[in-house]
Amino acid sequence: MREVLEIRWHGRGGQGAKTAALLLAEVVSAGGKYVQGFPEYGPERMGAPIVAFNRISPAPIPVHCHVTEPDIVVVLDPTLMGKAGVMEGLSPDGTIIVNTPRTPSETSLCLNPGKGQKVYTVNASQISLDTLGKNIPNTPMIGALVKVTGLLARDEFTRLIEAQLKEKFKEKKAVIAPNLEAINRAYEEVRAS
């Protein structure tokens, strides 16, 4: 892992990009790394494009601003591809993970990535519909991100994400198992270019 791994999440209000960035921060922090997780606030409303960010490092992180040159871009809503600056600033050897039923090759045609950039896809919307009964692709995208990056070993990740979900949803215990299933399915189903 680089000294500071920077991640930018693109989604729409109500899809859980902010929640995903914050949940990932909690999980990675519990795994012993330094982390930041924060959204970009503005006049958000349901369905409006939003952005959230993570920074992950083995050492304290002195920077406290938006991520402008991400190593990884995570796209929760495929209608944002080609819009909303999704590819803006992505490092030359960066990675983009897109929630889409399309293959990485098909998705690459829409994104026109640089030569060293890698494209991954996972149908997080379908996974969330199957497991949660609604299209909230944030937790499946966390599973795909962890698989692609290797941020944490799978057993450790599973243990930590389960603990965080139990804490977050202690009043809604019925959603814990479906979210874990969604995360694990995305971890298995993410496809590389």
Secondary structure by P-SEA (a helix, b strand, c coil): cccbbbbbbbbcccccaaaaaaaaaaaaaaacccbbbbbbccccccccbbbbbbbbcccccccccccccccbbbbccccccccccccccccccbbbbbbccccaaaaaaaccccccbbbbbcaaaaaaaaccccccaaaaaaaaaaaacccccaaaaaaaaaaaaaaaccccccaaaaaaaaaaaaaaccccc
